[in-house]
Amino acid sequence: MIRVVLPPPLRLLAQTATEITVDVAGPVTQRSVLDAVERRYPMLKGTLRDHDTQRRRPLVRFFACEEDLSSEPPDAPLPNEVATGKEPFLVIGAIAGG
Amino acid sequence: MSDVRVLVGTKKGAFILTADGKRKSWDISGPHFAGWEIYHMKGSPADPNRIYVSQSNSWFGQVTPRSDDGGKTWTTVGNKFAYTGVAGTHAWYDGTPHPWEFKRVWHIEPSLGDPDTVYAGVEDAAIFRSTDAGQNWEELSGLRKHDTGPKWQPGAGGLCLHTILIDPSNPRRMFVAISAAGAFRTEDGGETWKPINRGLHSQYIPDPSAEVGHCVHRLAMHRSRPNTLFMQKHWDVMRTDNSGDQWTEVSGNLPTDFGFVIDVNTNEPETIYVVPIKSDSEHYVHEGKLRVFRSRSGGNEWEALTKGLPQQDCYVNVLRDAMSVDSLDPCGIYFGTSGGQVYASADDGDSWTAIVHDLPPVLSVEVQTLS
């Protein structure tokens, strides 16, 4: 079970609590976690990644275990603490604008 | 007696204001979609409980909620707006080629007869259509692929398609406006488009009378006269009586003819309204006075409407989608400001009252008259 923390605008959109959980079969990566999030909350499609290229939106960041993982390859394994549910995978709206 | 529902989009959410036909006492619900920019929301004429919304922000992009119960509950529907084929380029501010990139939906226009069909005007300028109530969107690419497309340049607010008008007598005939390309018309349901900018004069482009390049801010039509259109251009208020084949300036005695909104009285096709803004570099009302100007002659002769509106130290703007009219008699006129006020008149504009004072900056106002 993977723990994912969503920012307030996406919680509002998905009508969820701060933290959600998703199940991932196979390697736990950015791509597999986000695929699972979008399967469970299809209204989030396009808000984190481009529909077609799957590229992260420019002002969306991914943090975990006090590290900025935004620029990591999408198929790179996430930290073991995330894969085991000890630490959450954080989706962050970058500090920009007002 | 009919009820009135006013749909207000703001920089930080949506608000729904309702009243009976007297339009004196208002109930306010919201914020809906709190914190998101609501560029536009509009109800279907064929099913007023069907409301479409453009919800977006810079972080998470475009979302398109839909309500089937008059705004009580919302469902998030399709938000994939993909240009058809190779996107190509338009002109950037400096004239160099720039790739077409979808940014947001500026305007939503539901079909007049089918609640499941809806059009979206987007930035970078294109028109999309959904025939399944917003689940899937398909570009009507004949517009963007017009021969002049590579020449289109963005206005200060972006290269946005912000106005869509459907001819009530012939739904295959539509008009759109793009900042800063100009106005276009289709006769075949959006397959092919023709620039309709003859008579426009814009000193900020190399050829002031060019076929495209004009910063049209808004078009308006009375449903009984679909061949007559009114235009608030960047500067100049214009009209055409032949569906855009030729435009004539009708700014007349306006104190300034810069502005964004223009609309037509529901019961009087020659009665039109604008809110003059000081200039393109000073986006607030002229002389610190919030004045709606009304012409009962289809332009040229204008009178200032001031009763109930602030007449000193007022420096708000009224954006292009932020004025609307109801279908009652006398006609109700509504507009929202950058200061968060929504003003309403229930007497053709003779007097005004602020329905709400302190919303976030208002981006759009639409009115539904409910029987």
Interface residues (C-beta under 8 A of the other chain):
Chain A: P7 P8 P9 L10 L12 L13 M43 K45 G46 T47 L48 H51 D52 R57 L59 V60 G93 A94 A96 G97
Chain B: F33 A34 G35 W36 N57 S58 W59 F60 G61 Q62 V63 T76 N79 K80 A82
